[in-house]
Amino acid sequence: MHEFRSHTCGELRDSHVSQTVKISGWVQRIHDKGGVLFFPMRDHYGVTQVVIEASDPNFALAETVRNEWVICVEGVVEKRDRAKINKDLDTGDIEVRVKKLTILSKADTLPMPVYGEKEYPEDIRLTNRFLDLRRDTIHGNIVKRSQIITYLRNAMIEQGFMEYQTPILTAASPEGARDFLVPSRVHPGKFYALPQAPQQFKQLIMMAGFDKYFQIAPCFRDEDARADRSPGEFYQLDMEMSFCTQEDVFQVMEPVLHDVFQMYSDGWTVTKEFPRIPYDEAIRKYGCDKPDLRNPIEMESVTEHFRGSGFKIFAGMIEKDDQVEVWAIPAKGGGQRTFCDRMNSWAQGEGQPGLGYMFFRDGGEGAGPIAKNIGKERTAAIAKQFGLGDGDAVFFAAGRPSKIASFAGDARTRVGEQLDLIEKDCFKFCWIVDFPMYEYDEDAKKLDFSHNPFSMPQGGMEALETMDPLDIKGWQYDIVCNGIELSSGAIRNHRPDIMLKAFDLVGYDKDFVETNFSGMFNALKYGAPPHGGIAPGIDRIVMMLCKEPNIREVTMFPLNQQAQDLLLGAPAEATNAQLRELHLRLNLPKDKA
């Protein structure tokens, strides 16, 4: 028999009854029933209950065992009495009666318990992450993460993609988030950067003649932490393909994402065919480009119902500015004055002057100040537009769309949550498409890129030369699920002349492009195929499938909110010898010196 185990702690069943087995693991907890000790033993695979009686020669040794000691038990598998069967355990029909017990290692008093799911402060959990990871839920999350990554990798390979690794030490990027810099010892005063994403490399791979690339790619960005974003590093399913259209990318990614969510969703429903929603439509219907489609509320403009109406606030805004619109947020079941007043108070708490509303009762009659001011005919037209009746309400936001969209979208979300309209136990995907290529920066008073400067503009060079830049759309797309953006992607610009023109429109000349994007620009000059890709975030995918609110719960060794590794003590001070090797001298702020 093997020195440590013949079976795992999750393996034993009725079919093993009467067999002599050996298992090893951690003592989860100890039950002393007066002359009989019961203790569940746990390993990576599961839990098996072990029993030892006072008459056993090993009993005195067993009495010394404490929680989280690591032991090896040799014994006989026995069938549990029907009354003692534990239906919560896969091994709950059996137990192992000890014949030999060996203590493999002891554990000091724990800084936090392993058994149970009691919440502990972040600093305690992360300082003792090796203990935290023994707990059932987070241990299961990390196992599921591995399974999901394996599934994604196999799904890409089945579609003809090949996995290639791109460099970790690379050049700093002048665009995007803040880089992590790595000083060079052999090139004093110069620095590498950790890649924010393999973006330029994967495009260069296409230009090198490789057709379908993917990678489970580590990415590094010096950004603040959020619930759905780790500080420092994250992983993505990075992919790129040549001679493709936007639709080709969708046809690759939709089945991959649908199937992985279907496989690991624990019975939740998953969108089969992802709707394509133009950016402009998403903003007008949902107030954002990351719509949660579990919320059935769709906003619409009701500007014409207020134009010249008796509600002078909105009517006056419309008359003074022809870009002003009034958007309506229908609230099925929200037709109580108390609810409308709560929404108005919420809006004021968000820094708004208030939130206009009307509600319906007594056979569809509109109630509230707005209904009284615009009259029955206009009120009835609004009710008809949204199919509203007794017990329903509608809220209003007025202003230029660019100014009110975000607030209106938040109000939509608030109404959906407060009225319990959000569909449960489902993952609802969509593509957001047709992003504007450019936007006007009000602060800088100049044109700027709105999304990705390396995307192909719809219409190519002709669009750049003949269209108003603010009307040009890019071949850019986002994948969104339940209001969470999983990834942005694009069909790339593969022509240097288009690249120069695209940057020229925002005030960057050829010298700027050649200086800051020399690798990419030079590669484009030697024959680049049309290509495109996307990179869904693995951490967010796993977080959603594990039904966790924070990425920390699906990351094995995360940094804390201050981007610190409390377990190993990073970041740490460098020694003087290390600084000398790197030709560096510190210039710390006075409060850090």
C-alpha positions as CSV (number, residue, x, y, z in Angstrom):
1,M,0.0,0.0,0.0
2,H,1.2,3.5,-0.7
3,E,3.0,5.3,2.1
4,F,0.3,8.0,2.4
5,R,-2.9,6.9,0.7
6,S,-4.7,4.3,-1.2
7,H,-7.7,6.6,-1.8
8,T,-8.5,10.3,-1.5
9,C,-10.9,11.7,1.1
10,G,-13.6,12.3,-1.5
11,E,-13.4,8.9,-3.1
12,L,-14.8,6.3,-0.8
13,R,-18.4,4.9,-1.3
14,D,-20.6,1.9,-0.4
15,S,-18.6,-0.2,-2.9
16,H,-15.5,0.1,-0.6
17,V,-17.2,-1.2,2.5
18,S,-15.1,-3.9,4.3
19,Q,-11.9,-2.8,2.4
20,T,-8.8,-1.7,4.2
21,V,-7.8,1.7,3.0
22,K,-5.3,4.5,3.8
23,I,-6.2,8.2,3.6
24,S,-4.3,11.3,4.5
25,G,-5.5,14.9,5.1
26,W,-6.3,17.7,7.4
27,V,-8.5,17.1,10.6
28,Q,-11.4,19.4,9.9
29,R,-12.9,19.2,13.4
30,I,-13.2,16.8,16.3
31,H,-16.3,15.3,18.0
32,D,-15.8,13.6,21.3
33,K,-18.8,11.4,22.0
34,G,-17.5,9.9,25.3
35,G,-15.2,7.1,24.5
36,V,-15.6,7.5,20.8
37,L,-13.9,10.1,18.6
38,F,-15.3,11.2,15.3
39,F,-13.3,13.6,13.1
40,P,-13.9,14.4,9.4
41,M,-10.7,14.3,7.4
42,R,-10.3,16.7,4.4
43,D,-8.1,16.8,1.4
44,H,-8.4,18.5,-2.0
45,Y,-11.0,16.0,-3.2
46,G,-13.5,15.9,-0.3
47,V,-14.2,14.8,3.3
48,T,-14.3,11.4,4.9
49,Q,-15.4,10.8,8.5
50,V,-13.0,8.7,10.6
51,V,-14.0,6.9,13.8
52,I,-11.8,5.6,16.7
53,E,-13.0,4.0,20.0
54,A,-11.4,4.1,23.4
55,S,-10.5,0.4,23.2
56,D,-8.2,1.1,20.1
57,P,-4.5,1.2,20.9
58,N,-4.3,4.5,18.8
59,F,-6.9,6.2,21.0
60,A,-4.5,8.0,23.3
61,L,-2.7,9.4,20.3
62,A,-5.9,10.4,18.6
63,E,-6.9,12.4,21.7
64,T,-3.9,14.7,21.1
65,V,-5.0,15.6,17.6
66,R,-6.3,19.1,17.0
67,N,-8.0,21.0,14.2
68,E,-5.9,21.3,11.0
69,W,-3.3,18.7,12.0
70,V,-2.3,16.6,9.0
71,I,-2.7,12.9,9.7
72,C,-2.6,9.5,7.9
73,V,-5.2,6.9,8.8
74,E,-5.3,3.3,7.9
75,G,-8.6,1.6,8.6
76,V,-11.6,-0.4,7.4
77,V,-14.5,1.2,5.5
78,E,-17.8,0.7,7.3
79,K,-21.4,1.4,6.3
80,R,-22.9,4.1,8.5
81,D,-26.2,3.4,10.4
82,R,-29.1,4.8,8.4
83,A,-29.7,7.5,11.1
84,K,-26.1,8.7,10.9
85,I,-25.9,9.1,7.1
86,N,-24.7,12.6,6.1
87,K,-26.4,13.6,2.9
88,D,-24.3,16.7,2.7
89,L,-21.2,14.6,2.0
90,D,-20.5,12.5,-1.1
91,T,-18.9,10.1,1.3
92,G,-21.7,10.4,3.8
93,D,-22.8,6.8,3.6
94,I,-19.6,5.4,5.0
95,E,-16.9,6.0,7.6
96,V,-13.4,4.7,8.2
97,R,-12.7,2.8,11.5
98,V,-9.1,3.5,12.5
99,K,-6.6,0.7,12.7
100,K,-3.4,2.8,12.5
101,L,-3.0,6.6,12.9
102,T,0.1,8.6,12.1
103,I,0.6,12.3,12.7
104,L,2.3,13.9,9.7
105,S,2.4,17.5,10.9
106,K,0.9,19.6,13.7
107,A,-0.7,23.0,13.5
108,D,-0.4,26.0,15.8
109,T,-3.5,27.8,17.0
110,L,-5.1,29.2,13.9
111,P,-5.3,33.0,13.2
112,M,-8.7,32.2,11.5
113,P,-10.8,29.1,11.4
114,V,-10.8,27.0,8.3
115,Y,-14.1,25.1,8.9
116,G,-17.2,27.1,8.2
117,E,-17.8,30.2,6.1
118,K,-17.6,33.0,8.6
119,E,-16.4,36.3,7.0
120,Y,-13.1,37.8,8.2
121,P,-11.4,41.1,7.5
122,E,-9.5,41.3,4.3
123,D,-6.1,41.8,6.0
124,I,-6.5,38.6,8.1
125,R,-7.6,36.6,5.1
126,L,-4.9,37.8,2.7
127,T,-2.1,37.6,5.3
128,N,-3.1,33.9,5.9
129,R,-4.2,33.2,2.3
130,F,-2.9,29.6,2.5
131,L,-5.5,29.0,5.3
132,D,-8.2,31.0,3.6
133,L,-7.8,28.8,0.5
134,R,-8.6,25.7,2.6
135,R,-12.1,26.9,3.1
136,D,-14.7,25.1,1.0
137,T,-16.2,27.9,-1.0
138,I,-13.0,29.7,-2.1
139,H,-11.2,26.3,-2.6
140,G,-14.1,25.3,-4.9
141,N,-13.9,28.7,-6.7
142,I,-10.2,28.2,-7.5
143,V,-10.9,24.6,-8.7
144,K,-13.7,26.0,-10.9
145,R,-11.4,28.7,-12.2
146,S,-9.0,26.0,-13.4
147,Q,-11.8,24.0,-15.0
148,I,-13.1,27.1,-16.8
149,I,-9.6,28.0,-18.2
150,T,-9.1,24.4,-19.4
151,Y,-12.5,24.5,-21.1
152,L,-11.7,27.8,-22.8
153,R,-8.4,26.6,-24.0
154,N,-9.8,23.4,-25.4
155,A,-12.7,25.3,-27.1
156,M,-10.3,27.6,-28.9
157,I,-8.1,24.7,-30.0
158,E,-11.1,22.9,-31.4
159,Q,-11.8,26.0,-33.6
160,G,-8.4,25.8,-35.1
161,F,-6.6,28.4,-32.9
162,M,-3.1,27.8,-31.7
163,E,-1.7,29.1,-28.4
164,Y,1.4,31.3,-28.6
165,Q,3.1,33.1,-25.7
166,T,4.0,36.8,-26.0
167,P,6.7,38.6,-24.0
168,I,6.3,39.8,-20.4
169,L,9.2,42.3,-20.6
170,T,8.3,44.8,-23.3
171,A,8.2,48.5,-24.1
172,A,6.0,51.1,-22.3
173,S,2.8,52.1,-24.0
174,P,2.0,55.8,-24.5
175,E,-1.7,55.0,-24.6
176,G,-4.1,53.4,-22.1
177,A,-3.5,52.7,-18.4
178,R,-0.4,53.4,-16.2
179,D,2.5,50.9,-16.9
180,F,4.5,48.9,-14.4
181,L,8.1,49.7,-15.2
182,V,11.0,47.3,-14.7
183,P,14.5,48.9,-14.5
184,S,17.2,47.3,-16.7
185,R,20.5,46.4,-15.1
186,V,22.4,46.1,-18.3
187,H,21.0,49.3,-19.9
188,P,21.3,51.9,-17.1
189,G,18.5,54.4,-17.0
190,K,16.2,52.4,-19.3
191,F,13.1,50.5,-18.3
192,Y,11.0,47.6,-19.6
193,A,7.3,47.6,-19.0
194,L,5.0,44.8,-18.1
195,P,2.4,44.4,-20.9
196,Q,-1.0,46.0,-20.3
197,A,-2.2,43.5,-22.9
198,P,-0.5,41.6,-25.7
199,Q,-2.3,43.9,-28.2
200,Q,0.6,44.9,-30.4
201,F,2.3,41.5,-30.2
202,K,-0.9,39.6,-31.3
203,Q,-1.3,41.9,-34.2
204,L,2.3,41.4,-35.2
205,I,1.7,37.6,-35.0
206,M,-1.0,38.1,-37.7
207,M,1.4,40.2,-39.8
208,A,4.0,37.4,-39.4
209,G,1.6,35.0,-41.2
210,F,0.1,33.0,-38.3
211,D,-3.6,32.8,-38.9
212,K,-5.4,32.1,-35.5
213,Y,-3.8,33.0,-32.2
214,F,-5.0,32.7,-28.7
215,Q,-3.4,32.9,-25.2
216,I,-4.5,32.7,-21.6
217,A,-2.7,36.0,-21.2
218,P,-1.5,37.8,-18.1
219,C,-1.9,41.6,-18.2
220,F,-0.5,44.2,-15.9
221,R,-1.9,47.7,-15.2
222,D,-1.1,50.0,-12.4
223,E,-4.7,50.8,-11.6
224,D,-6.7,51.1,-8.5
225,A,-8.7,48.1,-7.3
226,R,-12.4,47.6,-7.9
227,A,-14.8,44.8,-7.1
228,D,-14.6,43.5,-10.7
229,R,-10.9,44.4,-11.3
230,S,-7.8,43.3,-9.5
231,P,-5.1,45.9,-8.9
232,G,-1.9,45.1,-10.7
233,E,-2.7,42.0,-12.8
234,F,-5.4,40.0,-14.4
235,Y,-5.9,37.3,-17.1
236,Q,-7.8,37.4,-20.4
237,L,-8.7,35.0,-23.2
238,D,-6.7,36.8,-25.8
239,M,-7.5,36.0,-29.4
240,E,-6.7,37.3,-32.9
241,M,-7.5,36.0,-36.4
242,S,-6.6,37.0,-39.9
243,F,-8.8,37.6,-43.0
244,C,-11.8,38.1,-40.8
245,T,-14.8,40.3,-40.4
246,Q,-16.5,41.5,-37.3
247,E,-19.1,38.7,-37.8
248,D,-16.3,36.1,-38.0
249,V,-15.1,37.1,-34.5
250,F,-18.7,36.9,-33.2
251,Q,-19.1,33.4,-34.6
252,V,-16.0,32.3,-32.9
253,M,-16.6,33.8,-29.5
254,E,-20.4,33.3,-29.1
255,P,-20.3,29.5,-28.8
256,V,-17.2,29.6,-26.6
257,L,-18.8,32.0,-24.1
258,H,-22.3,30.5,-24.3
259,D,-21.0,27.0,-23.8
260,V,-18.6,27.8,-20.9
261,F,-21.4,29.7,-19.1
262,Q,-23.9,26.9,-19.8
263,M,-21.4,24.3,-18.5
264,Y,-20.5,26.1,-15.2
265,S,-23.7,28.2,-14.5
266,D,-25.2,25.6,-12.1
267,G,-28.5,25.5,-14.1
268,W,-28.8,29.2,-14.9
269,T,-30.1,30.0,-18.4
270,V,-27.7,31.6,-20.9
271,T,-28.4,33.7,-24.0
272,K,-28.3,31.4,-27.0
273,E,-27.9,34.1,-29.7
274,F,-26.4,37.3,-28.5
275,P,-28.2,40.4,-29.8
276,R,-26.2,43.1,-31.6
277,I,-27.0,46.5,-30.1
278,P,-25.6,49.6,-31.7
279,Y,-23.8,52.0,-29.3
280,D,-26.2,54.8,-30.0
281,E,-29.2,52.6,-29.4
282,A,-27.7,51.3,-26.1
283,I,-27.2,54.8,-24.8
284,R,-30.8,55.8,-25.6
285,K,-32.5,52.6,-24.3
286,Y,-30.3,51.8,-21.3
287,G,-28.3,54.9,-20.6
288,C,-24.9,53.2,-20.9
289,D,-22.9,50.9,-23.2
290,K,-22.9,48.1,-20.6
291,P,-26.6,47.3,-20.4
292,D,-28.0,44.7,-18.0
293,L,-30.6,43.0,-20.1
294,R,-32.0,41.2,-17.1
295,N,-33.8,44.5,-16.5
296,P,-36.7,44.7,-18.9
297,I,-37.0,48.5,-18.8
298,E,-36.2,50.3,-22.0
299,M,-36.1,54.1,-22.1
300,E,-37.5,56.2,-25.0
301,S,-37.7,59.8,-25.9
302,V,-40.9,61.6,-25.1
303,T,-39.7,65.0,-26.1
304,E,-42.6,65.7,-28.5
305,H,-45.1,65.1,-25.7
306,F,-43.5,68.0,-23.7
307,R,-42.8,70.4,-26.5
308,G,-45.1,73.4,-26.0
309,S,-46.8,71.7,-23.0
310,G,-47.9,73.3,-19.8
311,F,-45.0,71.7,-17.9
312,K,-42.8,74.8,-18.4
313,I,-39.6,73.4,-17.0
314,F,-39.2,70.8,-19.7
315,A,-41.0,72.9,-22.4
316,G,-38.7,75.8,-21.8
317,M,-35.6,73.6,-22.0
318,I,-36.7,72.2,-25.3
319,E,-37.5,75.7,-26.7
320,K,-34.2,77.2,-25.7
321,D,-32.0,74.3,-26.9
322,D,-32.9,72.1,-29.9
323,Q,-30.5,69.4,-28.6
324,V,-32.5,68.9,-25.4
325,E,-34.6,65.8,-25.1
326,V,-36.9,64.3,-22.5
327,W,-36.3,60.6,-21.8
328,A,-38.9,58.5,-20.1
329,I,-38.2,55.5,-17.7
330,P,-41.3,53.3,-17.5
331,A,-41.9,51.7,-14.1
332,K,-44.4,48.8,-14.3
333,G,-45.8,48.3,-10.8
334,G,-44.3,51.5,-9.4
335,G,-47.5,53.6,-9.4
336,Q,-47.5,54.5,-5.7
337,R,-46.8,58.1,-4.6
338,T,-44.5,56.8,-1.8
339,F,-42.3,55.0,-4.3
340,C,-42.2,58.0,-6.7
341,D,-41.2,60.2,-3.7
342,R,-38.5,57.7,-2.8
343,M,-37.1,57.8,-6.3
344,N,-37.2,61.6,-6.2
345,S,-35.3,61.6,-3.0
346,W,-32.8,59.2,-4.4
347,A,-32.2,61.5,-7.4
348,Q,-31.5,64.4,-5.1
349,G,-29.0,62.2,-3.2
350,E,-27.3,61.7,-6.6
351,G,-26.8,65.5,-6.9
352,Q,-29.8,66.0,-9.2
353,P,-32.5,68.6,-8.6
354,G,-35.1,65.8,-8.6
355,L,-36.7,63.2,-10.8
356,G,-40.0,64.1,-12.5
357,Y,-42.7,61.5,-12.5
358,M,-46.3,60.7,-13.1
359,F,-48.3,57.6,-12.0
360,F,-51.6,56.0,-13.1
361,R,-54.7,55.0,-11.2
362,D,-58.5,55.1,-11.5
363,G,-58.8,53.6,-15.0
364,G,-55.5,54.9,-16.3
365,E,-55.8,58.5,-15.1
366,G,-52.5,60.2,-14.8
367,A,-51.6,61.6,-11.3
368,G,-48.9,64.0,-10.1
369,P,-47.8,67.5,-10.9
370,I,-46.5,66.7,-14.4
371,A,-49.7,64.9,-15.5
372,K,-51.7,67.9,-14.3
373,N,-49.6,70.4,-16.2
374,I,-49.4,68.6,-19.6
375,G,-53.0,67.5,-19.6
376,K,-55.0,64.3,-20.2
377,E,-54.3,64.0,-23.9
378,R,-50.5,64.1,-23.6
379,T,-50.5,61.9,-20.5
380,A,-52.6,59.3,-22.3
381,A,-50.1,59.4,-25.2
382,I,-47.2,58.7,-22.9
383,A,-49.2,55.8,-21.2
384,K,-50.0,54.4,-24.7
385,Q,-46.3,54.6,-25.8
386,F,-45.2,52.4,-22.9
387,G,-48.3,50.3,-22.3
388,L,-48.8,51.7,-18.9
389,G,-51.9,51.5,-16.8
390,D,-53.3,51.5,-13.2
391,G,-50.5,50.8,-10.7
392,D,-47.7,51.9,-13.0
393,A,-45.5,55.0,-13.1
394,V,-43.0,56.7,-15.4
395,F,-40.1,58.9,-14.6
396,F,-38.4,61.6,-16.7
397,A,-35.0,63.1,-17.2
398,A,-34.4,66.1,-19.4
399,G,-31.3,67.7,-21.0
400,R,-28.8,67.0,-23.7
401,P,-28.5,63.2,-24.2
402,S,-24.8,63.3,-23.5
403,K,-25.5,65.0,-20.1
404,I,-28.5,62.9,-18.9
405,A,-27.7,59.4,-20.3
406,S,-25.7,58.2,-17.3
407,F,-28.2,59.5,-14.7
408,A,-31.1,58.1,-16.6
409,G,-29.4,54.8,-16.9
410,D,-28.8,54.8,-13.1
411,A,-32.5,55.6,-12.6
412,R,-33.4,52.7,-14.9
413,T,-31.3,50.4,-12.8
414,R,-32.7,51.7,-9.5
415,V,-36.3,51.3,-10.6
416,G,-35.6,47.7,-11.8
417,E,-34.0,46.8,-8.5
418,Q,-36.5,48.5,-6.3
419,L,-39.5,47.0,-8.1
420,D,-37.8,43.5,-8.3
421,L,-38.0,43.5,-12.1
422,I,-34.6,42.0,-12.6
423,E,-34.8,38.5,-14.1
424,K,-33.2,35.9,-11.8
425,D,-30.9,33.0,-12.4
426,C,-29.8,33.9,-15.9
427,F,-26.9,35.2,-17.9
428,K,-27.9,37.7,-20.6
429,F,-25.3,38.5,-23.2
430,C,-25.2,41.1,-25.9
431,W,-22.7,42.7,-28.3
432,I,-22.4,46.5,-28.3
433,V,-21.4,47.5,-31.8
434,D,-20.9,50.6,-34.0
435,F,-18.9,52.7,-31.5
436,P,-18.1,56.2,-32.6
437,M,-14.6,56.4,-33.8
438,Y,-14.1,60.0,-32.4
439,E,-15.5,62.2,-29.8
440,Y,-15.2,65.9,-29.0
441,D,-13.2,66.6,-25.8
442,E,-14.9,69.6,-24.2
443,D,-12.1,70.2,-21.8
444,A,-9.3,70.2,-24.4
445,K,-11.6,71.7,-27.0
446,K,-10.4,69.2,-29.6
447,L,-11.3,66.0,-31.4
448,D,-10.0,62.7,-29.8
449,F,-10.4,59.0,-30.2
450,S,-13.4,57.7,-28.3
451,H,-12.5,54.0,-28.0
452,N,-9.5,52.4,-29.8
453,P,-7.2,54.4,-32.1
454,F,-6.0,51.2,-33.9
455,S,-9.4,50.1,-35.1
456,M,-10.5,50.2,-38.7
457,P,-13.0,53.0,-39.3
458,Q,-16.2,51.8,-41.0
459,G,-15.8,53.1,-44.6
460,G,-12.0,53.1,-44.4
461,M,-10.1,56.0,-45.9
462,E,-13.1,57.3,-47.7
463,A,-14.9,57.9,-44.4
464,L,-11.9,59.6,-42.9
465,E,-11.6,61.9,-45.9
466,T,-15.3,62.8,-46.6
467,M,-17.3,62.4,-43.4
468,D,-17.7,64.5,-40.3
469,P,-15.4,62.7,-37.8
470,L,-18.1,62.6,-35.2
471,D,-20.3,60.6,-37.5
472,I,-17.7,57.9,-38.3
473,K,-18.2,54.6,-36.6
474,G,-15.4,52.1,-35.9
475,W,-15.4,48.4,-36.3
476,Q,-15.3,48.2,-32.5
477,Y,-17.4,46.0,-30.3
478,D,-17.8,45.0,-26.6
479,I,-19.2,41.8,-25.2
480,V,-21.5,42.5,-22.2
481,C,-23.1,40.1,-19.8
482,N,-25.6,41.1,-17.0
483,G,-24.3,44.7,-17.1
484,I,-20.6,43.7,-16.9
485,E,-18.2,44.4,-19.8
486,L,-16.2,41.2,-20.4
487,S,-14.1,42.6,-23.2
488,S,-13.6,45.1,-25.9
489,G,-12.5,44.1,-29.4
490,A,-12.1,45.4,-32.9
491,I,-11.3,44.8,-36.5
492,R,-7.8,46.4,-36.7
493,N,-6.6,49.0,-39.1
494,H,-4.1,47.1,-41.3
495,R,-3.1,49.9,-43.6
496,P,-0.4,52.5,-42.7
497,D,-2.0,55.3,-44.7
498,I,-5.3,54.9,-42.9
499,M,-3.4,54.8,-39.6
500,L,-1.7,58.1,-40.4
501,K,-5.0,59.8,-41.5
502,A,-6.8,58.5,-38.4
503,F,-4.2,60.1,-36.1
504,D,-4.0,63.2,-38.2
505,L,-7.6,64.0,-37.5
506,V,-6.9,64.3,-33.8
507,G,-3.8,66.4,-34.3
508,Y,-1.0,63.7,-34.3
509,D,1.4,63.9,-37.3
510,K,3.5,61.2,-38.9
511,D,6.5,61.8,-36.7
512,F,4.3,61.2,-33.6
513,V,3.0,57.9,-35.0
514,E,6.5,56.7,-36.2
515,T,8.0,57.6,-32.8
516,N,5.4,56.2,-30.5
517,F,4.1,53.2,-32.5
518,S,7.2,52.4,-34.6
519,G,6.9,48.6,-34.3
520,M,3.3,48.5,-35.4
521,F,3.7,51.2,-38.1
522,N,6.7,49.6,-39.7
523,A,5.1,46.2,-39.7
524,L,2.0,47.6,-41.5
525,K,4.2,48.9,-44.3
526,Y,5.3,45.4,-45.3
527,G,1.9,43.8,-46.0
528,A,-0.6,43.2,-43.2
529,P,-3.7,41.0,-43.6
530,P,-7.1,42.3,-42.4
531,H,-7.4,41.0,-38.9
532,G,-9.3,41.4,-35.7
533,G,-9.9,40.0,-32.2
534,I,-11.1,40.3,-28.7
535,A,-9.9,39.4,-25.2
536,P,-12.7,38.4,-22.7
537,G,-11.5,38.8,-19.1
538,I,-11.1,35.5,-17.4
539,D,-11.3,36.8,-13.8
540,R,-14.7,38.4,-14.5
541,I,-16.0,35.3,-16.2
542,V,-15.0,33.1,-13.2
543,M,-16.4,35.7,-10.8
544,M,-19.7,35.6,-12.5
545,L,-19.9,31.8,-12.8
546,C,-18.9,31.5,-9.1
547,K,-21.7,34.0,-8.2
548,E,-19.2,36.1,-6.3
549,P,-19.3,39.9,-5.9
550,N,-15.5,40.4,-5.8
551,I,-12.6,39.1,-7.9
552,R,-10.7,38.5,-4.7
553,E,-12.9,35.4,-4.2
554,V,-11.8,33.8,-7.4
555,T,-8.1,34.7,-7.4
556,M,-5.6,32.5,-5.6
557,F,-3.2,35.1,-4.3
558,P,-4.8,38.6,-4.9
559,L,-3.4,41.9,-3.8
560,N,-5.4,44.0,-1.4
561,Q,-7.2,47.2,-2.1
562,Q,-3.9,49.1,-1.7
563,A,-2.1,46.8,-4.2
564,Q,-0.1,45.0,-1.5
565,D,0.7,41.3,-1.2
566,L,0.1,40.8,2.6
567,L,1.3,37.2,2.5
568,L,4.8,37.7,1.0
569,G,5.2,41.4,1.7
570,A,5.2,43.0,-1.7
571,P,6.0,45.7,-2.7
572,A,9.1,45.8,-0.6
573,E,12.1,48.1,-0.3
574,A,15.1,47.4,-2.4
575,T,18.5,47.0,-0.7
576,N,21.2,49.5,-1.5
577,A,23.1,46.8,-3.3
578,Q,20.1,46.2,-5.6
579,L,19.7,49.9,-6.3
580,R,23.4,50.2,-7.1
581,E,23.2,47.3,-9.6
582,L,20.3,49.1,-11.3
583,H,21.9,52.5,-11.2
584,L,19.0,53.9,-9.3
585,R,18.7,56.5,-6.5
586,L,15.5,57.0,-4.7
587,N,13.8,60.4,-4.5
588,L,11.0,59.7,-2.1
589,P,8.2,62.1,-1.0
590,K,9.1,63.8,2.3
591,D,6.4,61.8,4.2
592,K,7.9,58.5,2.9
593,A,11.6,59.4,3.3
